[in-house]
Amino acid sequence: MDRLTALNVFRRVVELGSFAAASRDLRLSTAAISKNIGELETHLGVRLLNRTTRRMSMTEAGSLYYDQITRVLDDLEVADGSLAPLQQVPKGVLRISAPVTLTLMTSLSRAMPRFLDRYPNLAVDLRMDDRRVDIVEEGFDVAIRAGKLEDSSLISRKLMTTPHVVCGAPSYLDRFGTPQEPDDLRRHNCIQFTLSSQPDKWVFERGEHSVQVPIEGRYKVTSSLAVRDALCAGFGLGLIPWIYVRAELESGRLRTVLTDWSAVELSVYAVYPSRRYVVPKVRAFVEFLVEELSREEPETAKP
């Protein structure tokens, strides 16, 4: 038995919750995963995992052993990493997951060639997908996420913050009037972005006062780009991240309303698996993102 391999296999099985997931993560066959666990249990003389065809759980001994070996393996990884200079050249393939709209509407897609020029030993596999991927399960090195973070097992780094604005085309406002208070939105055709956490309610704040307004409209859509296009067509009002409509606001194709109220802000993060030693390719990309996207924040969003 390769003791170190067996310990790493046990750790990944516990963290990923199944032999199959650990098999994909470690690029070993499920038979090899099972063999390592079996040999480790034989060596220790205790059962570490209870497993059936439907589920797997740790025994009391397994839980105790996991806590102990995790600290040891983390310390060993840090020790190995300390021998390489922090300026080690990033290399290999960097697998990235990012939302479609955010990638296209910020400088991210335009910046990727500059990132690759900076690190010629690195290749990038960028998967643009609006669904929230399982980074570990699907083998990504880093993901870019907007909005609330839910997975506390991941390390996160804030990249930028942009406010939401309520806006519409001058033709719409001239025809239906400009809302003066949030409650006026009840009388307007409001375009609903259905991937929002509250697509049928918009929340506004002014000082310590907060108000939640139910909104209605004839158009519901899962794309912020489609919301922007409908706004420019004069179809209604929309609550949309400022960064997605900044060009239209600057050109006058759209106008903001309710400017003395603030709506929810959109925070953008880089997230990656929780490890004490971050590989150079991930560190380099996250630092590049901070450098690149922080320039796109409106002045009001900067500290």
DOZA-369529 format. One record per residue (C-alpha): z, x, y; residue in three letters. Coordinates in nm, 2 decimals, always signed. Layout:
// residues N
REC        z        x        y   rest
REC        Z        X        Y    Ala
...
END
This chain:
// residues 303
REC        z        x        y   rest
REC    +0.00    +0.00    +0.00    Met
REC    -0.09    +0.12    +0.35    Asp
REC    +0.24    +0.03    +0.51    Arg
REC    +0.11    +0.03    +0.87    Leu
REC    -0.19    -0.19    +0.78    Thr
REC    +0.04    -0.43    +0.60    Ala
REC    +0.28    -0.46    +0.90    Leu
REC    -0.01    -0.53    +1.13    Asn
REC    -0.15    -0.79    +0.89    Val
REC    +0.18    -0.96    +0.87    Phe
REC    +0.22    -0.96    +1.25    Arg
REC    -0.13    -1.11    +1.31    Arg
REC    -0.09    -1.37    +1.04    Val
REC    +0.24    -1.49    +1.21    Val
REC    +0.09    -1.48    +1.56    Glu
REC    -0.24    -1.66    +1.47    Leu
REC    -0.08    -1.90    +1.23    Gly
REC    -0.31    -1.86    +0.93    Ser
REC    -0.46    -1.61    +0.69    Phe
REC    -0.81    -1.71    +0.80    Ala
REC    -0.75    -1.65    +1.17    Ala
REC    -0.59    -1.31    +1.10    Ala
REC    -0.89    -1.23    +0.87    Ser
REC    -1.13    -1.29    +1.16    Arg
REC    -0.92    -1.11    +1.41    Asp
REC    -0.87    -0.80    +1.20    Leu
REC    -1.21    -0.81    +1.04    Arg
REC    -1.07    -0.81    +0.69    Leu
REC    -1.14    -1.05    +0.40    Ser
REC    -0.89    -1.32    +0.34    Thr
REC    -0.83    -1.16    +0.00    Ala
REC    -0.73    -0.84    +0.17    Ala
REC    -0.50    -1.03    +0.40    Ile
REC    -0.33    -1.20    +0.11    Ser
REC    -0.31    -0.87    -0.08    Lys
REC    -0.14    -0.69    +0.21    Asn
REC    +0.12    -0.97    +0.25    Ile
REC    +0.19    -0.98    -0.12    Gly
REC    +0.24    -0.60    -0.15    Glu
REC    +0.46    -0.60    +0.16    Leu
REC    +0.68    -0.88    +0.01    Glu
REC    +0.70    -0.69    -0.32    Thr
REC    +0.80    -0.37    -0.14    His
REC    +1.07    -0.55    +0.05    Leu
REC    +1.18    -0.77    -0.24    Gly
REC    +1.18    -1.09    -0.03    Val
REC    +0.94    -1.37    +0.05    Arg
REC    +0.83    -1.34    +0.42    Leu
REC    +0.60    -1.65    +0.43    Leu
REC    +0.60    -1.99    +0.28    Asn
REC    +0.24    -2.10    +0.23    Arg
REC    +0.06    -2.40    +0.09    Thr
REC    -0.30    -2.51    +0.10    Thr
REC    -0.22    -2.70    +0.42    Arg
REC    +0.03    -2.50    +0.62    Arg
REC    +0.22    -2.17    +0.66    Met
REC    +0.56    -2.09    +0.79    Ser
REC    +0.80    -1.80    +0.81    Met
REC    +1.11    -1.78    +0.59    Thr
REC    +1.44    -1.68    +0.75    Glu
REC    +1.38    -1.32    +0.62    Ala
REC    +1.03    -1.33    +0.76    Gly
REC    +1.14    -1.44    +1.10    Ser
REC    +1.40    -1.16    +1.12    Leu
REC    +1.15    -0.90    +0.99    Tyr
REC    +0.88    -1.01    +1.24    Tyr
REC    +1.12    -0.97    +1.54    Asp
REC    +1.20    -0.61    +1.42    Gln
REC    +0.85    -0.49    +1.34    Ile
REC    +0.70    -0.64    +1.65    Thr
REC    +0.91    -0.41    +1.87    Arg
REC    +0.83    -0.11    +1.65    Val
REC    +0.45    -0.18    +1.65    Leu
REC    +0.45    -0.24    +2.03    Asp
REC    +0.63    +0.09    +2.09    Asp
REC    +0.39    +0.27    +1.86    Leu
REC    +0.09    +0.12    +2.04    Glu
REC    +0.23    +0.24    +2.38    Val
REC    +0.30    +0.58    +2.24    Ala
REC    -0.06    +0.61    +2.12    Asp
REC    -0.19    +0.48    +2.45    Gly
REC    +0.02    +0.73    +2.65    Ser
REC    -0.18    +1.02    +2.51    Leu
REC    -0.50    +0.89    +2.68    Ala
REC    -0.53    +0.93    +3.05    Pro
REC    -0.52    +0.60    +3.24    Leu
REC    -0.86    +0.70    +3.39    Gln
REC    -1.02    +0.70    +3.04    Gln
REC    -1.38    +0.59    +3.07    Val
REC    -1.43    +0.22    +2.97    Pro
REC    -1.67    +0.19    +2.68    Lys
REC    -1.78    -0.04    +2.40    Gly
REC    -1.86    -0.41    +2.43    Val
REC    -1.65    -0.63    +2.67    Leu
REC    -1.66    -1.00    +2.56    Arg
REC    -1.59    -1.23    +2.86    Ile
REC    -1.55    -1.61    +2.87    Ser
REC    -1.61    -1.78    +3.21    Ala
REC    -1.67    -2.13    +3.35    Pro
REC    -2.03    -2.20    +3.44    Val
REC    -1.99    -2.34    +3.79    Thr
REC    -1.74    -2.08    +3.90    Leu
REC    -1.96    -1.79    +3.77    Thr
REC    -2.26    -1.92    +3.95    Leu
REC    -2.10    -2.03    +4.28    Met
REC    -1.90    -1.72    +4.34    Thr
REC    -2.03    -1.36    +4.35    Ser
REC    -1.94    -1.31    +3.99    Leu
REC    -2.28    -1.34    +3.83    Ser
REC    -2.44    -1.13    +4.11    Arg
REC    -2.17    -0.87    +4.07    Ala
REC    -2.20    -0.81    +3.70    Met
REC    -2.49    -0.56    +3.74    Pro
REC    -2.28    -0.36    +3.98    Arg
REC    -1.99    -0.35    +3.73    Phe
REC    -2.22    -0.23    +3.46    Leu
REC    -2.37    +0.04    +3.69    Asp
REC    -2.02    +0.16    +3.76    Arg
REC    -1.94    +0.20    +3.39    Tyr
REC    -2.26    +0.31    +3.21    Pro
REC    -2.08    +0.34    +2.87    Asn
REC    -1.99    -0.03    +2.87    Leu
REC    -2.18    -0.33    +2.76    Ala
REC    -2.09    -0.69    +2.85    Val
REC    -2.13    -1.01    +2.65    Asp
REC    -2.06    -1.29    +2.91    Leu
REC    -2.03    -1.64    +2.76    Arg
REC    -2.05    -1.91    +3.03    Met
REC    -1.88    -2.23    +2.90    Asp
REC    -1.68    -2.49    +3.08    Asp
REC    -1.46    -2.56    +2.78    Arg
REC    -1.13    -2.37    +2.75    Arg
REC    -1.18    -2.12    +2.47    Val
REC    -0.92    -1.98    +2.24    Asp
REC    -0.94    -1.61    +2.34    Ile
REC    -0.78    -1.46    +2.04    Val
REC    -0.93    -1.70    +1.78    Glu
REC    -1.28    -1.65    +1.92    Glu
REC    -1.26    -1.28    +1.98    Gly
REC    -1.28    -1.26    +2.36    Phe
REC    -1.13    -0.96    +2.55    Asp
REC    -1.08    -1.15    +2.87    Val
REC    -1.14    -1.50    +3.01    Ala
REC    -1.17    -1.63    +3.37    Ile
REC    -0.99    -1.96    +3.42    Arg
REC    -0.95    -2.19    +3.72    Ala
REC    -0.66    -2.43    +3.77    Gly
REC    -0.34    -2.46    +3.59    Lys
REC    -0.26    -2.21    +3.31    Leu
REC    -0.11    -2.36    +3.00    Glu
REC    -0.11    -2.07    +2.74    Asp
REC    +0.21    -1.87    +2.81    Ser
REC    +0.12    -1.62    +2.54    Ser
REC    -0.15    -1.47    +2.76    Leu
REC    -0.12    -1.22    +3.04    Ile
REC    -0.26    -1.35    +3.37    Ser
REC    -0.38    -1.19    +3.69    Arg
REC    -0.45    -1.41    +3.99    Lys
REC    -0.80    -1.33    +4.14    Leu
REC    -0.84    -1.57    +4.42    Met
REC    -0.73    -1.90    +4.57    Thr
REC    -0.96    -2.15    +4.74    Thr
REC    -0.86    -2.49    +4.89    Pro
REC    -1.02    -2.82    +4.80    His
REC    -1.18    -3.01    +5.09    Val
REC    -1.29    -3.37    +5.13    Val
REC    -1.64    -3.38    +5.27    Cys
REC    -1.96    -3.58    +5.30    Gly
REC    -2.30    -3.57    +5.46    Ala
REC    -2.34    -3.67    +5.83    Pro
REC    -2.57    -3.95    +5.72    Ser
REC    -2.30    -4.10    +5.50    Tyr
REC    -2.03    -4.06    +5.77    Leu
REC    -2.25    -4.21    +6.04    Asp
REC    -2.32    -4.51    +5.82    Arg
REC    -1.97    -4.58    +5.67    Phe
REC    -1.74    -4.41    +5.92    Gly
REC    -1.51    -4.11    +5.91    Thr
REC    -1.17    -4.17    +5.73    Pro
REC    -0.88    -4.09    +5.96    Gln
REC    -0.60    -4.11    +5.71    Glu
REC    -0.60    -4.05    +5.33    Pro
REC    -0.55    -4.43    +5.27    Asp
REC    -0.89    -4.49    +5.43    Asp
REC    -1.05    -4.34    +5.13    Leu
REC    -0.98    -4.66    +4.94    Arg
REC    -1.27    -4.82    +5.14    Arg
REC    -1.52    -4.54    +5.06    His
REC    -1.75    -4.45    +4.77    Asn
REC    -1.57    -4.15    +4.62    Cys
REC    -1.75    -3.92    +4.37    Ile
REC    -1.52    -3.85    +4.08    Gln
REC    -1.51    -3.51    +3.91    Phe
REC    -1.40    -3.62    +3.57    Thr
REC    -1.28    -3.28    +3.44    Leu
REC    -1.00    -3.28    +3.71    Ser
REC    -0.65    -3.34    +3.59    Ser
REC    -0.64    -3.66    +3.80    Gln
REC    -1.00    -3.77    +3.85    Pro
REC    -0.91    -4.11    +3.99    Asp
REC    -0.63    -3.99    +4.23    Lys
REC    -0.65    -3.75    +4.51    Trp
REC    -0.33    -3.59    +4.64    Val
REC    -0.28    -3.48    +5.01    Phe
REC    +0.00    -3.31    +5.19    Glu
REC    +0.09    -3.27    +5.56    Arg
REC    +0.42    -3.09    +5.62    Gly
REC    +0.67    -3.23    +5.39    Glu
REC    +0.48    -3.56    +5.35    His
REC    +0.28    -3.61    +5.03    Ser
REC    +0.05    -3.90    +4.95    Val
REC    -0.14    -3.99    +4.64    Gln
REC    -0.45    -4.20    +4.69    Val
REC    -0.63    -4.39    +4.41    Pro
REC    -1.01    -4.36    +4.46    Ile
REC    -1.30    -4.55    +4.33    Glu
REC    -1.68    -4.49    +4.32    Gly
REC    -2.00    -4.55    +4.14    Arg
REC    -2.05    -4.20    +4.03    Tyr
REC    -1.84    -4.00    +3.78    Lys
REC    -1.96    -3.66    +3.67    Val
REC    -1.84    -3.35    +3.48    Thr
REC    -2.01    -3.09    +3.71    Ser
REC    -1.89    -2.98    +4.05    Ser
REC    -2.26    -2.88    +4.12    Leu
REC    -2.36    -3.24    +4.06    Ala
REC    -2.08    -3.35    +4.30    Val
REC    -2.22    -3.12    +4.56    Arg
REC    -2.57    -3.25    +4.52    Asp
REC    -2.46    -3.61    +4.55    Ala
REC    -2.26    -3.53    +4.86    Leu
REC    -2.57    -3.36    +5.02    Cys
REC    -2.77    -3.67    +4.93    Ala
REC    -2.54    -3.88    +5.14    Gly
REC    -2.41    -4.08    +4.84    Phe
REC    -2.04    -4.07    +4.92    Gly
REC    -1.73    -3.85    +4.98    Leu
REC    -1.60    -3.59    +4.74    Gly
REC    -1.30    -3.37    +4.68    Leu
REC    -1.44    -3.03    +4.59    Ile
REC    -1.34    -2.66    +4.61    Pro
REC    -1.44    -2.51    +4.94    Trp
REC    -1.61    -2.22    +4.78    Ile
REC    -1.86    -2.45    +4.61    Tyr
REC    -1.98    -2.61    +4.94    Val
REC    -1.92    -2.33    +5.20    Arg
REC    -2.29    -2.28    +5.26    Ala
REC    -2.35    -2.65    +5.31    Glu
REC    -2.05    -2.67    +5.55    Leu
REC    -2.17    -2.37    +5.75    Glu
REC    -2.52    -2.52    +5.78    Ser
REC    -2.40    -2.86    +5.88    Gly
REC    -2.54    -3.04    +5.57    Arg
REC    -2.19    -3.15    +5.49    Leu
REC    -1.88    -3.21    +5.71    Arg
REC    -1.52    -3.20    +5.62    Thr
REC    -1.29    -3.49    +5.69    Val
REC    -0.91    -3.53    +5.69    Leu
REC    -0.88    -3.18    +5.82    Thr
REC    -0.52    -3.22    +5.93    Asp
REC    -0.42    -3.29    +5.57    Trp
REC    -0.43    -3.03    +5.29    Ser
REC    -0.55    -3.10    +4.94    Ala
REC    -0.48    -2.91    +4.62    Val
REC    -0.57    -2.55    +4.60    Glu
REC    -0.78    -2.40    +4.32    Leu
REC    -0.64    -2.08    +4.18    Ser
REC    -0.86    -1.85    +3.97    Val
REC    -0.71    -1.61    +3.71    Tyr
REC    -0.82    -1.35    +3.46    Ala
REC    -0.63    -1.39    +3.13    Val
REC    -0.61    -1.16    +2.83    Tyr
REC    -0.40    -1.13    +2.52    Pro
REC    -0.04    -1.02    +2.56    Ser
REC    -0.03    -0.65    +2.48    Arg
REC    +0.18    -0.38    +2.65    Arg
REC    -0.11    -0.14    +2.65    Tyr
REC    -0.43    -0.28    +2.80    Val
REC    -0.75    -0.12    +2.69    Val
REC    -0.95    +0.06    +2.97    Pro
REC    -1.25    -0.18    +2.96    Lys
REC    -1.02    -0.48    +3.02    Val
REC    -0.83    -0.30    +3.29    Arg
REC    -1.15    -0.19    +3.47    Ala
REC    -1.30    -0.54    +3.46    Phe
REC    -0.98    -0.71    +3.59    Val
REC    -0.95    -0.46    +3.88    Glu
REC    -1.32    -0.52    +3.96    Phe
REC    -1.26    -0.89    +3.97    Leu
REC    -0.97    -0.86    +4.20    Val
REC    -1.18    -0.64    +4.43    Glu
REC    -1.48    -0.87    +4.42    Glu
REC    -1.34    -1.22    +4.43    Leu
REC    -1.06    -1.16    +4.69    Ser
REC    -1.34    -1.12    +4.95    Arg
REC    -1.44    -1.48    +4.89    Glu
REC    -1.11    -1.64    +4.98    Glu
REC    -1.11    -1.83    +5.31    Pro
REC    -0.88    -1.67    +5.56    Glu
REC    -0.64    -1.96    +5.54    Thr
REC    -0.58    -1.89    +5.17    Ala
REC    -0.50    -1.52    +5.21    Lys
REC    -0.13    -1.41    +5.24    Pro
END
